[in-house]
Amino acid sequence: MSTVRGILEQFLRQFEASYESLNRIEISRSAFLHNFDLLKNLFKAKHVIPVLKSNAYGHGFETILKILEDRDVPCVAVDGYHEALEVRAISDVDVLVMATVLPENFSKIETRHTIYVIQDMSVLNVMTNGRRSVRIHLEFDTGMNRQGFDLLELKDVLQILKDNPQIELEGVMTHFYDANQPGRQSIDEQLRQFDDIVSRIKKAGFKPQYIHAAKTSGFSRYKSQHLNTIRPGAGLYGINPFSDTASDWHKKLSELKPVLSMYSRLVKIRQIEKGTGVGYGHTFTAGRKTKLGILPVGYYEGINETLGNAGSLRYRSVAVPIVGKICMNHVHLDLTDTKAKLWEEIEVISADPSAPNSLKRWWQDHGLYPYISAVRLSPHIRRRIVD
């Protein structure tokens, strides 16, 4: 049975490689590596743990892991164990699982190449019962009030680790709750608490190798006596998390380059008369004789419904309006002022931040936060690495 399955999987891979898809996402190797180096150098980080959760922020596990082969990383961070399995099927890199794992699952999961963020005493106790060697990062809550140990639990946590040398304390982390708001003092207070926690851990004789906090917007602001590792997510993919373009923090990250672009093919072109309605509910009525183009992308593929009758895509760098409601797998375009032909390409998402169909402009013009738009792109769309 396994032999048959292997033959089938090989056939499907060969078929997919030769099959010309209607939709594709392009991932720029040079832009991603530029962002990686920029962030590491800008914040003088000793280590970088790239965050690849949610299918690498919609950019695709396989493509990003392939690109990361050109950089030295201690591990990559994902959300749940299911994502760790996806990464392990593609790459030999170690994986940091940041989400909670049910205590009853620890006897069943991989520990050799997988590291776990531990945030709860009950989970830590279960790990001691198993007597398995495992590497962990302890997360402490400093104000997010989400995951993490409280300061009052620190003494008990350290005692458990002393009594169980098979549990290796590899890292310590926290998460900022207000990092995207320039001028707030919350990060300073959270960092003060976190530095105090790390100092106590080191005083107890532990030597965690990786001390990390926050996302791109967080580590662009802090000063700490202990932090030596950055844990970037959005910034790696060229997304500047600061909306205030005049802020110092936005300027620090202004050299980030968008990594993703997306394309589709016109599958139908029709001429409609003035007064003709388009799409569900006829929310658009042609005000003139109109050349209408149909693309096989919709809200299932990740095109937000907000863009219906409001957004635009591009044909040969010319903006073309989206008309009518966004369908599950289709959008309508007004191509009247173009010479577009059947099967030609339309740029759905542009890597040019100034373009009306860039993730940045979708944020500015339509309130669609960039990495939310990115992570909602269907994983079934083919990703391809380009230079």
N, C-alpha and C positions, 0 to 999 in steps of 0.2 A: 504493500500500500504506500509506504514512504517513497519507494522508487517511482511509482506512478505519479505521486504528488510532485516529486522533484522534477520529473519530465514536464508535467503540466505547468509548473511555475516557470521553468525555463522557456517553454513555448510562449507563455503570456508576456514575459519580459522581452523576448525577441519581437513579438507582435506589437507591443506597445512602442518599442524603439522605432519601428518602421511605419507605424500607423500615424497618419497626418491628422492631428487633433484640431478641432475648431478653436479651442481656447488654449492659451499657454501663459505661464508666468515666467518672466526672465529675472534671474538673480545675478547681480553684478559681483563677481569675485573681487575686483579691484576696489569697489566702493566699500564692501564689507571689511576687507583687510585694512583699508584706510581708516575706517571708523574704529576698528579694534586698536590699531596703533595710536590713533589720536587720543582715545580715552585712556589708554595705559600710560602714555607719555604725559598727557595733560595733568593727570592726577598722581603721577609718580608712583604707580602701583607696582608692588613686587609680584603680585599674582593677579590673574584675571580668570574669573569663573563665568563664562558666558551663559546667559539664561536662554534656554531653548524650549521653555514650556509652551504649550498651545501650538504645537507643530512649528517651533521656532518662530513664534509670533506670525504665523501664517506663511512664512517663507519656505517651509519644508525641512524636515529633519535631515533627509538625505543630502540635499544640496548644501545646507549649512555645515553639516558634519564633514562633507568633502572639502569645503573651503577651509575649515578649521585645521585640516591636516597641515596647513602651511604655518601654523602658529603653535607654540607650546602652551598648553593649558593643563592645570592639575586635574580638572574634571569639567563636565558641563552640568548645569542645573536644569531639572525638569520639575514638573508638578508632581504627578502621581507615579506609582510603580508601573502602571501600564505604559506610560511614556518611557520609563527606563528600559522596559523590554523592547520597545521600538528602537531606541538608540542602540541597545546592545546587539540587535539583529543587523545593524548597519556598521557599527564601529566598535573598536576595542577601547575607546576612551572610557575612563571611569565616570560614573553618573552620580550626581547628588540629588536625591529625592527630597524635595522640600515639603511636600504635603504629608498629612497624617496617614500612617498605616495602621489599620486595625490591629490591636494587640494579638488576636488569634492568627493573624497572617504571618507573623514573624518566623514561625517555624517552617514556612513554606517558601520563603523568598531568598533570592540570591544575596550573598554578603561579600563575595570575593572582589567584585568590581563595582559594587554599589555602596554608596555612603548615604546615611540617613540623617535628616534633620529631626532631632527629638525635641518635643515641645511639651510633653506631658509625663507626669510621674508614673501613671499606670503603664504607659508604653515602656518607660525605662525599666520598671520592675519586671515586666515580661521578658525583656532582653536579658536580664540577669538570670532568669530561670532557664533559659535556653543554653547558656554556657557556650554560645557560639562566638567566635571572634568577629567583631564588627567595628567599623569606623563610623563615628557619629560627629555631627555638628550640633551643639546645643543652641537653641533659640531662646532668647529672653525677651519678654514683653517690656517695652519702655514707654508705652503710651498708645500703641495701636489698638490694644485691647482686642486682639484677635487670637493669634497663636503665640505660644511661648511660655516659659516658666516665669513665675514672679520672683522678685528678689528674695522674698521670705523663704523660698524653696531652695535657694542656692546651697545652703549648708548641707541639707539632706542629699541633694544631687551629687555634690562633691564626695560625700561619704560613700554613696553607692558606687561611684566610679573608683574610689580607692579600694573598695572591697571586691571589685570585679575588673581585674586588669585586662581581661579579654575584650573589654569595651574600650576602644581607643578614642580619646577625645581629640579629634583632628582639627575641629574648628569651632568658633563661637560666632553667633550672629544675632542681629536684631533687624527691625524694619521700621523705617520712618513713615509717619502717617500724614505729614503735611509738606512733603519735600517739593511739591510743584508750585508752592506759593512763596515767591521771593519776599524777603523782609520779615518772615515769621521767625519767632524765637524758639519755636518748638523743637527744631533740630538740635539747637544748642543744649536744651534741657535733656532731650533723649540721649544725646551723645555723652553728656555728663554722667547720666545713670549707667550707660553701657560701659564707659571707661572704668567706672567704679567696679562694675561686675567683673570685667576682664582682669582688673588688678587683683581682685580677691581670688580669682581662679588661679592666676599665676603665683600668687603668694602661697596658695595651698600646694604648690609643687607641680602643677600641670603646665604643659608647654604647647598649647594649641598652635598649629602651624598657620591656619588661615583665620584671620579676624576680619569680618565683613559686615556691611550694613547697607541697606537701601538699594535703590535702583539708580538709573542714570541721573535723575534730578537730585537725588540725595547726595551721592558722593561728589557731585560737582560743587558742593558748598561746605562740606565739613572740614574741621581740623580735629585730629585725634592723636592721642599718644600711643594708641595700640593698633588702629586699623592698618592693615598691610595688603588687603585684597579688595578688588572691586568686583561687583556683581552686576554688570550692566545687562540690560534687556533692550529697551527701545532704542537707545543710542547706537547699539551695534548695527541696527537696521536702518540707521540714518534718520531717526525720528527725534527731533528736538522737543523735549517735553514742556518747554517753557513757552507760553503763548505770548508773553510780553516781549516783543522784539527789541525793546529799548533796555531791558534789564541786563545787568552784568552777566547773569547766569546764561541767558539766551546767547549772548555774544560769545561766551566761552565755548559754546557748542555749535556755533554758526558754521563751522567747517565740516560738520557731519554731512555725509552724502547718502541720499536715498538709495536703497539697495534693490528695490522691487519695481518692476513694471509689468503690465498685463496687456494682452492683446486678444482680439477675437476676430472672427471672419463674418462678413455679411452673408446671411443665408437666404435672404429674400429682399428684393427691391420692388416696390409697387408705387404707382402713381395714383394719388387720390385727389378728388376735386375739392374745391372750396366748400366748407360747411360739413365735410365728412368727419365723423367721430373716430377716435383711435383708442383701442385697448379696452380693458375692463372699465365699465361705467362711463365710457366716452368722456373721461375727464379732460381730454384735449380735443378741440375741434379745429380743423385746418382753417386758417384765415386766408388761404390762397391755394392755388393748385400746388400740391406738395409731393416731393419725391421722398418716399418713406423707406427707411432701411430697418431691417430686423437683425438683431444680434442674438446668438444663443447663450446669453448670460442674463441672470436675474438674481433675485434675492437668495436663492439657494447657492449660487456661486459666490455670493457675498456683496452684491450691489445693493446698497441700502435703499429702502423704499422712499426715504426722504428726497432722493435725487429725481424721482418722477416729476416731470413738468418743472424741474428746477435746475438740475445739473446738466453738464455737457461732457461729451467724450471728444476724441480728436481723430480726424481723418487727414493724414499727411500734414500734421501740425496745425490744422484748422479746426477750431472748436465747432462741434455739431450738437445742437440741443437734444436732450432726452425729452421725448413727448409721450404723454400718457403715463399710466401707472407702471411701476416696475412689476413684471410678472415673475413667476417662480423661476423660469429659465429663459426669459426673453426680455429685451428692451426694444423700444421703438426710437428711431433717430430721424430728425429732419435733415435730409441730405440735399435739399433743394438747391443750395448754392454751391454744390460740389459736383465733380464728375465721377463720383464713386461708382464702382461696378460690382456686380455679384462676385462673391468670394474674396473681395479685397479685404485688407486688414483695417481694423479700427483699433486705435490705442485706447484701452479702457482705463488704465491707471498709468500715469506718466511719472518717470523718475526726475523730471524737471520740476522743482518745487514751485516755480512760477506758473506752471500750466494749470488751467482750470480743472483738470482731471487728476491732479496730484493729490496725494493723501494730505499734504499741508493745506491745499486750497479747499479740499472737502471739509477740513476742520474750520478754516477761517470763514468760508462762505456758507456752510451748511451745518456747522456744529457737530460734525462727525469726528470723534477723537481718532487720531491716526492709527494707533496700534489696535484699537477696537476694530476699525475697518480692516486692518491687515489680518488679524487672527480669525476673522469671519470668512476669509476667502476659502472656498471649498478645498479640502485636501485632495480631492479627485482631479483638480486641474493640474495638468503636467507642469512641473517646474523644470527649468533648464538653466544651467550656469552659463553666463556669458562673461567676457572680460570686462 
